[in-house]
Amino acid sequence: MAADKITRFSSDWERSEHERIKKSVYGASEYSQEKKFESQVERNLIGIELEKAGKVDEAIPLYEQNVRENFIGGHPYKRLAGFRKDIAK
């Protein structure tokens, strides 16, 4: 998965061919789960950057989406709990 982030493709065709091969090797279900996880991680990273920029109100919906999708890591849950604590003060 991490290697995919640094893979450089010279054309859209190479990218689509790479994705087609991964799908056939891993199977559609596993490939779909991997794509879902990548999207969730991307939302967390965007949320972190939004928080750094002071845009917490824009980060919250990203974390909430990950919670709705049962993200396996703790980041969105911890961040949302922290925001709720701050609001309660």
C-alpha positions in Angstrom: 0.0 0.0 0.0 2.7 2.5 0.9 4.6 1.7 -2.2 1.6 2.7 -4.3 1.9 6.2 -2.9 5.3 6.7 -4.3 4.7 4.8 -7.6 4.9 7.3 -10.5 3.0 6.5 -13.7 3.9 8.0 -17.0 0.3 7.8 -18.3 -3.3 7.4 -17.3 -3.2 4.1 -19.1 -0.4 2.8 -16.9 -2.3 3.9 -13.8 -5.5 2.1 -14.9 -3.5 -1.0 -15.9 -1.8 -1.1 -12.6 -5.2 -0.8 -10.8 -6.7 -3.6 -13.0 -3.8 -5.9 -12.2 -4.1 -5.2 -8.5 -7.8 -5.9 -8.6 -7.3 -9.3 -10.4 -4.5 -10.3 -8.0 -6.2 -9.3 -4.7 -9.8 -9.9 -5.7 -12.5 -7.3 -6.0 -13.5 -7.4 -2.3 -10.0 -7.1 -0.9 -9.2 -4.4 -3.5 -12.4 -2.5 -2.5 -11.5 -2.7 1.2 -8.0 -1.4 0.4 -9.4 1.6 -1.6 -11.8 2.3 1.3 -9.0 2.3 3.8 -6.9 4.6 1.6 -9.8 7.1 1.4 -10.2 7.0 5.1 -6.5 7.7 5.8 -6.6 10.5 3.2 -9.6 12.1 5.1 -7.7 11.8 8.4 -4.6 13.5 6.8 -6.8 16.3 5.3 -8.5 16.7 8.7 -5.1 17.1 10.4 -4.1 19.8 8.0 -7.4 21.6 8.5 -6.9 21.5 12.2 -3.4 23.0 11.8 -5.0 25.7 9.8 -7.5 26.4 12.5 -10.4 25.0 10.5 -11.7 22.5 13.0 -15.3 22.9 11.7 -14.2 21.6 8.3 -12.2 18.7 9.8 -15.1 17.3 11.9 -17.2 16.0 9.0 -14.2 14.2 7.6 -13.7 12.4 10.9 -17.4 11.7 11.3 -17.4 10.1 7.9 -14.6 7.8 9.0 -16.5 6.9 12.1 -19.6 6.1 10.0 -17.4 3.8 7.9 -16.0 2.1 11.1 -12.4 3.2 10.6 -10.1 0.7 12.2 -7.7 3.2 13.7 -8.3 5.5 16.7 -7.5 8.9 15.2 -11.0 10.1 14.2 -12.6 8.8 17.4 -10.0 10.5 19.6 -10.2 13.8 17.7 -14.0 13.9 17.9 -13.9 13.1 21.6 -11.4 15.9 22.1 -13.6 18.4 20.3 -16.6 17.4 22.4 -14.6 17.9 25.6 -13.5 21.3 24.4 -17.1 22.3 23.6 -18.3 21.1 27.0 -15.9 23.4 28.8 
